[in-house]
Amino acid sequence: MLEKNKPYRNKKILQASRNRTCILCGADDGTIVRAHYQGIGSSRLGKGWSQKPHDFASADLCFKCHNDFDSYVQPNDKDRGYDFLMLILETLARDFREEIIK
């Protein structure tokens, strides 16, 4: 159950990224981690002072893609938040297919 003002944490979700490819570029280089959403509205997804959003508000990204999002290095920065949210949904679909989330 989600508690108000407390982000949801799940090690199984975070660890699933280790054996996957990057959801954005397809890299399979051993640097894939679960990158948490930091864009507009992230406070509605559990982000708070010195805390990341809910673990399910994240996407499987390689080091380069994760760094690009964190550094705002995108071809069109105004679409950055939307693009990241779509990557989160693609990652969640992968989680359901692989039964990480049931």
Secondary structure as UniProt FT lines:
FT   TURN            4..5
FT   HELIX           11..16
FT   HELIX           17..19
FT   TURN            23..25
FT   STRAND          33..36
FT   TURN            40..41
FT   HELIX           42..45
FT   TURN            49..50
FT   TURN            55..56
FT   STRAND          58..61
FT   HELIX           63..70
FT   TURN            71..72
FT   HELIX           77..79
FT   HELIX           80..97
FT   TURN            98..99
//
